[in-house]
Amino acid sequence: MTKDLLNGNETKVMLRFAIPMIVGNLFQQLYNVTDTMIVGKFIGPHALAAVGSSFSVMVLLTSIILGLCMGSGAVFSFLYGTKEIDKLKNSFFTSFWFIGFVTILINLCSFLLIDEILSFIHIPEDIWADTKTYMQIIFYGIGFTYIYNYFASLMRSMGNSMVPLIFLIISAIINIVLDLIFVIPLKMGVAGAAYATIIGQGFSAVGIFIYCLLRVPQIRLSRKHLYFNKSILKMIANNSILASIQQSIMNFGILMIQGLVNSFGIAAMAAFTAVVKIESFAYMPVQDFGNAFSTFIAQNSGAGYQKRIHTGVRSAIKMITIYCLIISTLIIVFAKPLMYIFIDAKETNIIHIGNQYLFIVAGFYCLIGYLFMFYGYFRGLGKSEVSILLTIVSLGSRVVLAYLLSSIPAIGIVGIWWAIPIGWALADFIGFIKIRDSIALQHD
């Protein structure tokens, strides 16, 4: 079932569309967190540090694919809003092969350059073997990541966010069950956690692919759609590449932070792994809302409904503010119990570092929430270059400040934590100016 986002109360329409995406990605984070929790509890801090560092690399690599899928999804949404069905179907064909080719290149490079990647992020010798093992296995799942995210973006562009949710829930359950089997009774170590992850990813990819072919007539292509239209390819490439660049810059900056954290030792690495997992649950809903908001903006932009877009912006700001204030309070109040989920209570130094991070960063989640909204707004309008600018400001200032502040002995690792909200704040300042100017231009 598909639906448009062109009618009805803006707040209700966006929430109905966003909630399945949010729930789906929370389940996706659930099986990422399961790896971390089981590894941390049943193997130990060294294995936890290895899995955490691997996760940062995988986020960077898959962000390229995710950005391409998100950019293509914005094109799909725009064409769906204009009701240009033949162009829409041709865009499915063109983007599928375009993104597929990029995925193959990423996969090949990741296998060939694995040692260089481990050196770049300063993996210590005592966890080098575990990190490499985990990453090599996870690399086999990159193709599954492409298939799932491509068809999920396609379905969401037409207003169906429920089907991707269903396949994510099932794959999350599969991953959790296999994690428990492979790591605990079979004692397969970090390799077991990696195998559980790619098997779960494989199910979601194959499942949504088969569903779309059998149950979604809107994507069934005839011979007239099977060609590379230069204008469509250019439109897809412009949106997809810019969205991918934005995602890649964002996650490369995060990888730079990971490398800096790694230089502070195993305890810092383990703590950072835990807090990243906690935050993936905390502000993942506003990130998914930003993606849903992008579809809302793209469909209404294609239909020429400017007033509806402006109302949607005001509504989005209110919803993000309310959610982030609530989740910030909860994270700060329950910081220590949340750390205990991943780390044994006797690891007091790791717990202390994690709590320190959460007390500093969690109070500023509204800032990252607004930033995700800006990304969605400008991507939906086909202005991904603005999202790239905001990402460069946010991550660039964060990385520079993190390295500068942490090098001061009196500040140390705490400087990395403070650099994060400062980077968000600088990007938000520019984002509010850009969105104000965009709305004023549309009024004129």
Stockholm file with secondary structure:
# STOCKHOLM 1.0

chainA/1-444         MTKDLLNGNETKVMLRFAIPMIVGNLFQQLYNVTDTMIVGKFIGPHALAAVGSSFSVMVLLTSIILGLCMGSGAVFSFLYGTKEIDKLKNSFFTSFWFIGFVTILINLCSFLLIDEILSFIHIPEDIWADTKTYMQIIFYGIGFTYIYNYFASLMRSMGNSMVPLIFLIISAIINIVLDLIFVIPLKMGVAGAAYATIIGQGFSAVGIFIYCLLRVPQIRLSRKHLYFNKSILKMIANNSILASIQQSIMNFGILMIQGLVNSFGIAAMAAFTAVVKIESFAYMPVQDFGNAFSTFIAQNSGAGYQKRIHTGVRSAIKMITIYCLIISTLIIVFAKPLMYIFIDAKETNIIHIGNQYLFIVAGFYCLIGYLFMFYGYFRGLGKSEVSILLTIVSLGSRVVLAYLLSSIPAIGIVGIWWAIPIGWALADFIGFIKIRDSIALQHD
#=GR chainA/1-444 SS CCCCSSSSCHHHHHHHHHHHHHHHHHHHHHHHHHHHHHHHHHTCHHHHHHHHHHHHHHHHHHHHHHHHHHHHHHHHHHHHHHTCHHHHHHHHHHHHHHHHHHHHHHHHHHHHTHHHHHHHTTCCHHHHHHHHHHHHHHHTTHHHHHHHHHHHHHHHHTTCCHHHHHHHHHHHHHHHHHHHHHHTTSCCHHHHHHHHHHHHHHHHHHHHHHHHHHHCGGGCCCGGGCSCCHHHHHHHHHHHHHHHHHHHHHHHHHHHHHHHHHTTCHHHHHHHHHHHHHHHHHSHHHHHHHHHHHHHHHHHHHHTCHHHHHHHHHHHHHHHHHHHHHHHHHHHHTHHHHHHHHSCTTCHHHHHHHHHHHHHHGGGHHHHHHHHHHHHHHHHTTCHHHHHHHHHHHHHHHHHHHHHHHTSTTTTTHHHHHHHHHHHHHHHHHHHHHHHHHHHHHHC
#=GC SS_cons         CCCCSSSSCHHHHHHHHHHHHHHHHHHHHHHHHHHHHHHHHHTCHHHHHHHHHHHHHHHHHHHHHHHHHHHHHHHHHHHHHHTCHHHHHHHHHHHHHHHHHHHHHHHHHHHHTHHHHHHHTTCCHHHHHHHHHHHHHHHTTHHHHHHHHHHHHHHHHTTCCHHHHHHHHHHHHHHHHHHHHHHTTSCCHHHHHHHHHHHHHHHHHHHHHHHHHHHCGGGCCCGGGCSCCHHHHHHHHHHHHHHHHHHHHHHHHHHHHHHHHHTTCHHHHHHHHHHHHHHHHHSHHHHHHHHHHHHHHHHHHHHTCHHHHHHHHHHHHHHHHHHHHHHHHHHHHTHHHHHHHHSCTTCHHHHHHHHHHHHHHGGGHHHHHHHHHHHHHHHHTTCHHHHHHHHHHHHHHHHHHHHHHHTSTTTTTHHHHHHHHHHHHHHHHHHHHHHHHHHHHHHC
//
